[in-house]
């Protein structure tokens, strides 16, 4: 009888493929393994034995009658009652524990069987209540196929022999113990917590995520029957040539790398980079990353940004440099439901159905672009955190717009920087405007970090600044006149509702409306039009990562660092002969609320006053002038002294200790486990007007019609159809989603 691990792979074929992928993964992650072994004082050989043990026994539990019956049913397209199946990981757990005891006795690694825990959790989440195995808790242990076990053990012995190891023999009992009870006894009885306390929490966590992360690599690539593509190998000269070609396409003269970019390339180690918009920060970051990744013996590259919009645009740019097949894109908290839902790991799932989703979410691609949240959620043991940790710990990590976070998120960022840098990851933190207090905070966390500034451009002046003691909607005629005079005009406001209102009032000028409340399909089309639009009215989503160039800016007052970002869209390439202007208006009451997450009294009023003082003395402001305004506005604020910052650092540690460092979170288990503090929790829905169209689409295409709205509004107005969440909201492709069906929603601030 042929025994199968997958419908398209026999057990032997699968183990062979997984072993080959394991070899490639170990080779790629060896520098990390050596760093960890040195830090926690165990031998690399002992770790490799444990890792190979997880590979050799991760699927031995498939040698049961019900599993093989299910495989035969799938292969021959016959019905099978899946409720009769028994999670194979539990049976695999029992075998792994037995062999771990002998191996660990010969050479100690940990008091607890971390290898076996990695095996039992390699498909489903492993939480303190064992919720993934509730069916098995009340099921009989399945009958094991003796011939199958003998075949699996013979393969395991051979794999160990190939590595020069000996897999010890153990006495196999005829009566097998209850796997669920054994696992429950380990986790629930206190054995796990006592063992972790004895060995050291950080040590156990690190060994565990490395074991499990490497097992995921081996199993996923083995299932896909493909070679491991771990890191990017691209010559810096090729990137410089591509940068030259990009400048040529945009009509910009390329005079070689700027001194700022040269300094970034020349530094091996952590880097804090301060440079204005349009100075080539992204290219500097890529060049630094390539150099440092090579120095780390081919590490991964992570490029993290504040928002999904900025991540989307940076993703496109990095695809140009590295090729789309090498770059992953992952968004943050909107995906937590998917991350905690392990249904994609069903036994019958085909690799091609989940390959892209898995690889994007877990930093598997050689280069990954995403929001910073994806890194932060590892601190809460959320989703595939072990794999993300195993990858991030062997990465160069760029965090762009590092100034753009409140106290809570910054507390999590600092905790993550401390954790991952201790394991050897290297960080580059970038900003156009970074207050001295933040510079010092990061410098204290990153030992031997260099601070590099783009001094030439920081002293350059490119636009005239004006302060208008009124609200922006009082200047519609001025905006209209500027457009009719041939100026390319950008209008930036602080709320979606005002953005929509102004776009409607100026619709006769073909105003392009741009904010976060469009479905993805429309937003992509809008972004294509922005480059050539005469008039764009937008919210803060326009501030970063869009390579656009306008003549005049009309903006509501915002924090000075946000104003600097908005002003960076004007005269982007610093033409001294160009009539470029920035008009700053008072913020509306709603706009002032959205931009005071740090709770400084009269925050935007202070920003408005400091701009007024500076502009009184100088008509044109340099980037350094803007940085000085930032320092003045934030002078009474040290983010590390805020309660939110302190509470976030506490929560980061508390979330892990509550789960014995290695157990997974349960969905919605802890309200404080969020990466952003927001007034309204949001959720992605599809406007009901697209129902007919969406119901005829493939599941992979439905996300193009999603829009994020407040969760409370969705719960109140949602409509479920064929498992898809639709919502009764007004939607217009020109202005986006509106909420006229609920009076309470009129005052929502986005």
C-alpha angles and dihedrals in degrees: 000000000000112000120212136206093183131012088254099036131059115223091256093048091049095048090048092051092045091049092051090050089048091055091052092046094049089051091052095045098039094106089056092045090051092049092050093044090052093046095050099032105242130122123263088226092058091050091049090052090053093046092049088049090060090050095046095049106027093101103028086106088071088075091090130110098244094049094050090046088054092050091051091049092052094045092051094038094243128144120266130182101234091196087073091062121098120214104261092209090071093056090044088052092061094052093045092052092053094053092040090059092059096042093045091049090057093046120009122228106152141350090236127056097254090166092058092046089052089053096048091049100043094104109018129037116268110217132164093264095047089229092164089065101044091121092053092049088071098033132094117250107263122245111265121224107234093203090050093051091048090052092048093049092049090053091048092051090050094050091052091047091054089058093048092254131124119227104212120232119245132189110260113217119219090221113061121210123240105272095204093051091048093051092044091051091053096048106030102037096062098254090116096050093046092049093050091048090052097047098037128267098242093045093052093045093050096047090046097051091046093051094046095040092053090047089054090052092050095044097044096045090041090053089050092047090226138124120259113262099195110160142007121259109194129148114240091226089062091054090050090051091050089050089052091051091048091054090048091053090052094047093247121140112240113214097171129270118331118244087250091057092045090054091051092052091047096056121089109196138025116350136193109199125193116187135140127252112283094026096112098259093150092053091045089052092050092050092047090048094051093049094048095042089055091048089053088054097261106326125179124261122232119187111190128188139178101252143027091244093055090045091052093053095045089048090059091051094049091048086059090054101040107019125259093262090063100047127076127197123208132174126203139231095002086069098051091100090056093044092056094042108087095181089113087071094067112143094246096048115125119230095234091057094063107020099099096041093050096044093048095048097048106045090251096139116087088247124028128188119195148126118291089247092077090064094042096054089067087074088063093049088242126161118334090348095150093059093044090050092048089053099040091050088062098043144094104236124205117194109191124199089017091173093063100088137092125232096274097051092041090054089056091045092053091048090051093047090052093048100045097039089054087061094049105269115142124221135208113191116194136190141151091217118026118170117225091246091059092044089055093046092054093041090055091053098044110060115218092003117164122224112217123186131189092231097173096056093036087066095044122104121212111160142038114240127215130181117210117198094216142066119284096244088066089071102057091120091053090051091048092049092050091052093047089049089060100259120143102233131200120193117191123188133175102238136049092227093059091044090055093044094053092044090056093047091050097038090116086069091054090249113194111222117210128178142118097277099080125101111254093251093058094040091057090052091048092051090054090055098046095080093062101028118121094209127024124180112194148156126234091294086087093061102088144030098010112116096217135139128206136171104221133025125203108187141171112237113270134162109309093248089055091048089052089054092049091047088052088071089064121084087348094183095046103242104185092204095055124104098232121165141182119203115192118199131187115273120246118242091258092048092050091054095053092052101050104077090136090059097228110163112257090354100169092038088058090049091050092049095049092050089049092053094046095046091049088065099034130035093196121043126207124214088256089055088055090049089052089054089050090053092050095048094046097038093110094046127085107175093205090061093057119106091231091057093050093045092050092053089048092049092050091059095036093055091057098043092050088057096046087254095278109052121100125248122248119233110271092359096136124026092204093059097098129120094215131038104224132170092223124037107222135210134188115250137163118241109247091235088073095051098107092046096045096047088064095051131094113258090247091060098048094083089071088073098047125113129182116240136163112290094228091055091048092051090051098047106023126126123196119214125170089341093306122120113228124178133207101238131135113253133188123176090221100052105015130223123354131181108218092139092074123048089202090061096057091086097047111135118214 
